[in-house]
């Protein structure tokens, strides 16, 4: 155990040293590393997939849920998507050094705010090995060093991906400590990382509610937390029902294990019967289980969903399922729908389907969430889809960063003041 902690401290010191060099690294050098990494993800696909297969096999034998296996799984398509995202990050403007504002004061001082890296970022995450590449790439482009601690279920995958990141960094002549992975699966390391305030400037947890809560309550450094997505879609009385069906299918069924998937469907009572009857056969194709309030249960009980229609328990509302399950509730008004979202939402992603312009604008203005949609699937809440290349995570906080976190969210700023001998009166 002591040797493991020693390794953690050694990597923390290496990250701090690397961060100082990365803050001055050229855009060309950082982009060279990223484009090299994208090529390696494609050229070394077989080795990465073999490592991932070992993790998936061990996870299946160990009883991981279907949702967790889906998060863990890498495929050729997913690797190509990762490579594409890395190239997108390389093509994005370098945020480091950007002048946010500048003005000349009456006393002659020229004052500006300039974007700078945060320093050393640490990420603790579960299941999803793509996070190793996403966070590593974004941190590098934004001039930060990063320490990554993935879950034991993705150990082989993360190790294989980290080797590619390290190779790309070395080829570009950047410091070796720029992106480091803690390979030990020892859970006590998390507690130790949370004490490393002198080495880590920002900590980002990605995973289940228990992990995020533990990190928020025990970290000694600033934390950006989020990713818990209790996402609602509200079908308004003025909705185009054909559109609403397609959105409800996509938001729930495209991938059920992601944090931006629909968890609760709210339907105005005036359109509940025709809408739910049209939705039932589509959800049935994907094996969705509907946990219904009394009124939606009465509509769906004899539908194509058959035995997968169940009465909702109180805890089904406000729950992130990450599975082929959705809660359904019929509401009497938009006010009731928004009150439900306020009570049960997690501040992640919320959507309304409506042709009523005033209702749409009111929903956008009044619903308090990181991403608020009109007539679109919540599954677009993603750094890549928002044009950020990838994401460090999805923050449901309101300070520093909110929603998908890209390059700019991995920077801070400093004030730069230029004078000509100005002094304050004694």
C-alpha positions in Angstrom: 0.0 0.0 0.0 2.8 2.5 0.9 4.5 1.8 -2.4 1.3 2.5 -4.2 0.9 5.8 -2.4 4.5 6.6 -3.2 3.7 6.0 -6.9 0.8 8.4 -6.7 2.9 11.1 -5.2 5.6 10.6 -7.8 3.1 10.9 -10.6 1.6 14.0 -8.9 5.0 15.7 -8.9 5.7 14.7 -12.5 2.3 16.2 -13.5 3.1 19.4 -11.7 6.4 19.7 -13.5 4.8 18.8 -16.9 2.0 21.4 -16.3 4.6 24.2 -16.2 6.0 23.1 -19.5 2.7 22.5 -21.2 1.5 26.0 -20.3 4.3 27.3 -22.6 3.9 24.5 -25.3 3.2 25.6 -28.8 -0.1 24.9 -30.5 1.7 23.0 -33.2 3.4 20.6 -30.7 0.0 19.9 -29.0 -1.7 19.4 -32.3 1.0 17.1 -33.5 0.5 14.9 -30.4 -3.2 14.8 -31.0 -3.0 13.9 -34.7 -0.5 11.2 -33.9 -2.8 9.8 -31.2 -5.7 9.7 -33.7 -3.6 7.7 -36.1 -2.5 5.3 -33.4 -6.1 4.7 -32.3 -6.8 3.5 -35.9 -3.5 1.7 -36.5 -3.4 -0.2 -33.2 -7.1 -1.0 -33.1 -6.6 -4.8 -32.7 -4.5 -4.4 -29.6 -7.0 -2.0 -27.9 -10.0 -4.2 -28.8 -8.2 -7.3 -27.4 -7.5 -5.5 -24.1 -11.1 -4.3 -24.0 -12.4 -7.8 -24.7 -10.5 -9.0 -21.6 -12.2 -6.3 -19.5 -15.7 -7.1 -20.9 -15.3 -10.8 -20.4 -14.1 -10.3 -16.8 -17.0 -7.9 -16.3 -19.6 -10.3 -17.5 -18.2 -13.0 -15.3 -18.2 -10.6 -12.4 -21.8 -9.7 -12.8 -21.6 -6.2 -14.3 -25.0 -5.0 -15.5 -25.9 -4.7 -19.2 -25.7 -1.0 -18.9 -22.2 -1.0 -17.4 -21.0 -3.5 -20.1 -22.3 -1.2 -22.8 -20.4 1.7 -21.2 -17.3 -0.4 -21.0 -17.5 -1.8 -24.6 -15.2 -0.6 -27.3 -15.9 -1.4 -31.0 -14.2 -0.5 -34.2 -16.9 2.1 -34.8 -16.4 3.6 -31.3 -12.6 3.7 -31.8 -13.0 5.4 -35.1 -15.3 7.9 -33.4 -12.6 8.5 -30.7 -10.0 9.1 -33.4 -12.4 11.5 -35.2 -13.0 13.4 -31.9 -9.3 13.7 -31.3 -8.7 15.2 -34.7 -11.6 17.7 -34.1 -9.9 18.8 -30.9 -6.7 19.3 -32.8 -8.6 21.5 -35.4 -10.2 23.7 -32.7 -8.6 27.0 -31.8 -6.1 26.9 -29.0 -7.7 28.6 -26.0 -4.5 29.3 -24.2 -3.4 33.0 -24.4 -6.8 34.2 -25.7 -7.6 37.7 -24.6 -11.1 37.7 -23.1 -11.4 41.4 -22.7 -9.1 44.5 -22.7 -9.6 48.1 -21.8 -7.7 51.3 -21.0 -8.4 52.8 -17.6 -8.6 56.6 -17.0 -5.3 56.4 -15.2 -3.5 55.0 -18.2 -3.3 51.4 -17.0 -4.1 48.8 -19.8 -5.9 45.9 -18.2 -6.9 42.6 -19.8 -8.0 39.1 -18.9 -6.0 36.3 -20.6 -7.0 32.7 -20.7 -4.5 30.3 -19.0 -4.4 26.6 -18.2 -5.8 25.3 -14.9 -2.6 23.4 -14.2 -3.0 19.8 -13.0 -6.4 18.1 -13.5 -7.2 14.7 -12.0 -10.2 12.6 -13.1 -11.7 9.6 -11.3 -14.1 7.7 -13.5 -15.8 4.3 -13.9 -16.5 2.0 -16.8 -16.0 4.2 -19.9 -12.4 3.8 -21.3 -13.1 6.5 -23.9 -12.8 8.9 -21.1 -9.0 8.2 -21.0 -8.6 9.6 -24.5 -11.3 12.3 -24.2 -9.9 13.9 -21.1 -6.3 13.3 -22.0 -6.8 15.0 -25.4 -8.7 18.0 -24.0 -6.3 18.5 -21.1 -3.3 18.4 -23.4 -4.8 20.9 -25.9 -5.7 23.3 -23.1 -2.2 23.1 -21.7 -2.9 21.0 -18.6 -1.3 17.9 -17.2 -3.8 15.2 -16.2 -3.8 12.3 -13.8 -6.4 9.6 -14.7 -7.7 7.0 -12.4 -10.2 4.7 -14.1 -12.1 1.8 -12.6 -10.8 -1.7 -12.1 -13.4 -3.0 -14.6 -11.6 -1.1 -17.5 -8.0 -1.6 -16.3 -6.7 -3.4 -19.5 -8.5 -1.0 -21.8 -7.3 2.1 -20.0 -3.7 0.8 -19.9 -3.7 0.1 -23.6 -5.2 3.5 -24.5 -2.8 5.3 -22.1 0.1 3.7 -23.8 -1.0 5.2 -27.1 -1.4 8.6 -25.5 2.1 8.4 -24.0 3.6 7.4 -27.4 1.9 10.3 -29.1 3.1 12.8 -26.5 6.7 11.5 -26.7 6.6 11.8 -30.5 5.6 15.4 -30.2 8.4 16.2 -27.8 6.0 17.1 -24.9 6.8 16.1 -21.3 6.2 12.5 -20.3 4.2 13.5 -17.3 1.5 15.3 -19.4 -1.0 12.4 -19.2 -0.6 9.7 -16.6 -2.8 6.8 -15.7 -2.9 5.3 -12.2 -2.9 1.6 -13.0 -3.4 0.3 -9.5 -7.1 -0.7 -8.9 -6.7 -0.2 -5.1 -9.8 1.8 -4.1 -7.9 3.4 -1.2 -6.0 5.5 -3.8 -9.1 7.6 -4.3 -9.0 8.8 -0.7 -5.3 9.6 -1.1 -5.9 11.6 -4.3 -8.5 13.7 -2.6 -5.8 14.9 -0.1 -3.3 16.0 -2.9 -4.3 19.7 -2.9 -0.7 20.8 -3.4 -0.4 18.8 -6.6 -3.9 18.8 -8.1 -5.7 22.0 -9.1 -9.1 20.5 -10.1 -10.7 17.1 -9.6 -13.4 15.7 -11.9 -15.3 12.6 -10.8 -17.3 10.7 -13.5 -19.4 7.7 -12.5 -22.2 6.7 -10.2 -23.9 8.8 -7.6 -21.9 7.2 -4.8 -18.5 8.0 -6.3 -19.5 11.6 -7.1 -20.9 12.2 -3.6 -17.8 10.7 -1.9 -15.5 12.9 -4.0 -17.6 16.1 -3.4 -17.7 15.5 0.3 -14.1 14.6 0.8 -11.9 16.4 -1.7 -9.5 19.1 -0.5 -9.3 20.7 -3.9 -12.0 22.2 -6.1 -14.3 19.7 -7.8 -16.5 19.9 -10.9 -19.1 17.3 -10.4 -22.0 16.2 -12.6 -23.0 13.5 -15.0 -26.0 12.3 -12.9 -28.7 12.8 -15.5 -32.3 12.5 -14.5 -33.6 13.7 -17.9 -37.2 14.6 -18.7 -39.0 15.0 -22.0 -42.4 16.8 -21.8 -44.9 16.4 -24.6 -47.0 19.5 -24.6 -50.7 19.8 -25.6 -49.5 21.7 -28.7 -46.9 19.0 -29.7 -46.6 17.5 -33.2 -47.3 14.0 -32.0 -45.4 12.3 -34.9 -42.3 14.4 -33.9 -42.9 13.7 -30.3 -42.9 9.9 -30.9 -39.6 10.1 -32.8 -38.0 12.2 -30.1 -39.2 9.9 -27.2 -37.9 6.9 -29.1 -34.5 8.5 -29.7 -34.1 10.0 -26.3 -34.8 6.7 -24.6 -33.7 4.0 -27.0 -30.6 5.3 -28.9 -28.4 4.3 -26.0 -30.1 3.6 -22.7 -26.9 3.5 -20.6 -25.8 7.1 -21.2 -26.5 10.0 -18.8 -28.4 12.0 -21.3 -31.0 9.3 -22.0 -34.7 10.0 -21.1 -35.7 8.8 -17.7 -39.1 10.3 -17.3 -41.7 11.1 -20.0 -44.3 13.7 -19.1 -47.3 14.0 -21.3 -50.1 16.6 -21.3 -53.5 15.0 -20.6 -55.0 16.4 -23.7 -52.7 14.4 -26.0 -51.9 11.5 -23.6 -54.1 8.8 -25.2 -53.1 9.3 -28.9 -49.5 9.9 -28.1 -48.9 7.0 -25.8 -50.8 4.6 -28.0 -48.6 5.7 -30.9 -45.4 5.4 -28.8 -46.1 2.0 -27.3 -45.3 -0.2 -30.4 -42.1 1.8 -31.0 -40.9 1.4 -27.5 -41.9 -2.2 -27.7 -39.4 -2.7 -30.5 -36.6 -1.8 -28.1 -37.9 -3.7 -25.1 -38.6 -0.6 -23.0 -40.4 -1.1 -19.7 -42.8 1.7 -18.7 -43.3 2.5 -15.1 -46.5 4.5 -15.1 -48.6 6.7 -12.9 -52.3 5.8 -12.7 -53.5 7.7 -15.8 -50.7 6.6 -18.1 -51.0 3.0 -16.8 -54.7 3.0 -17.9 -53.7 4.1 -21.4 -50.7 1.7 -21.8 -52.0 -1.4 -20.0 -53.5 -2.9 -23.1 -50.9 -1.6 -25.5 -48.1 -3.3 -27.4 -45.9 -3.0 -24.4 -48.0 -5.7 -22.7 -46.4 -7.0 -19.5 -43.7 -4.3 -19.6 -46.3 -1.8 -18.3 -46.0 -1.5 -14.6 -47.3 0.8 -11.9 -44.7 3.3 -10.9 -43.3 3.4 -7.4 -42.6 6.7 -5.8 -38.8 6.3 -6.2 -39.2 5.8 -10.0 -39.6 9.5 -10.4 -36.3 11.2 -10.0 -34.3 8.0 -10.7 -31.6 7.7 -13.4 -32.3 4.3 -14.8 -29.4 3.8 -17.3 -31.4 0.9 -18.6 -34.4 0.0 -20.8 -36.8 1.5 -18.3 -38.6 4.8 -18.3 -41.1 6.4 -15.9 -44.2 7.9 -17.4 -46.6 10.5 -16.0 -49.6 12.3 -17.4 -49.9 16.0 -16.3 -52.7 18.5 -16.4 -50.6 21.5 -17.5 -47.2 22.7 -18.5 -46.9 24.3 -15.0 -47.3 20.8 -13.5 -44.7 19.4 -15.9 -42.2 22.1 -14.9 -42.9 21.7 -11.2 -42.2 17.9 -11.6 -38.9 18.7 -13.3 -38.0 21.2 -10.6 -38.7 18.6 -7.9 -37.1 15.5 -9.6 -34.6 16.8 -12.1 -30.8 16.7 -11.6 -30.0 19.8 -13.6 -28.7 17.9 -16.6 -30.9 17.9 -19.7 -34.6 18.7 -20.1 -36.8 18.9 -23.2 -40.2 20.1 -24.4 -41.9 19.0 -27.6 -44.4 21.7 -28.7 -45.5 23.9 -31.6 -46.5 26.7 -29.2 -43.8 29.4 -29.5 -44.7 31.0 -26.2 -44.6 27.7 -24.3 -41.3 26.8 -25.9 -39.7 30.1 -24.8 -41.1 29.9 -21.3 -39.7 26.4 -20.9 -36.3 27.6 -22.1 -36.4 30.6 -19.7 -37.8 28.9 -16.6 -36.4 25.4 -16.5 -33.1 25.3 -14.6 -30.8 22.8 -16.2 -27.4 22.7 -17.9 -29.1 22.0 -21.3 -32.7 22.8 -22.2 -34.2 21.6 -25.5 -37.2 22.5 -27.7 -38.2 19.8 -30.2 -35.0 17.7 -30.0 -33.7 14.6 -28.2 -31.7 15.1 -25.0 -29.2 12.6 -26.3 -27.5 15.6 -28.0 -26.0 16.7 -24.7 -22.5 15.7 -25.5 -19.3 17.5 -26.1 -18.8 16.1 -29.6 -22.3 17.0 -30.6 -21.9 20.5 -29.3 -18.9 21.1 -31.4 -16.4 20.8 -28.5 -14.6 17.7 -30.0 -15.2 15.7 -26.8 -15.9 16.4 -23.2 -14.3 16.1 -19.9 -17.7 15.5 -18.4 -21.1 17.2 -18.1 -21.3 19.6 -15.2 -24.6 20.1 -13.4 -23.0 22.7 -11.2 -23.3 26.4 -11.9 -19.8 27.7 -11.0 -16.9 27.7 -13.5 -18.5 25.2 -15.9 -22.0 24.0 -16.8 -23.0 21.3 -19.3 -20.5 19.6 -21.5 -17.0 20.7 -20.6 -14.6 21.3 -23.5 -11.4 23.2 -24.0 -12.4 26.5 -22.6 -13.8 24.9 -19.5 -10.4 23.5 -18.8 -8.9 26.9 -18.5 -8.9 29.8 -16.1 -7.8 33.3 -16.7 -5.4 35.8 -15.2 -5.4 39.6 -15.2 -2.6 41.2 -17.2 -1.9 44.9 -16.4 0.5 47.1 -18.2 1.4 50.5 -16.9 3.8 53.4 -17.3 4.8 54.1 -13.7 1.3 54.5 -12.2 1.1 54.4 -8.4 -1.8 54.8 -6.0 -1.9 57.8 -3.8 -0.3 57.3 -0.3 
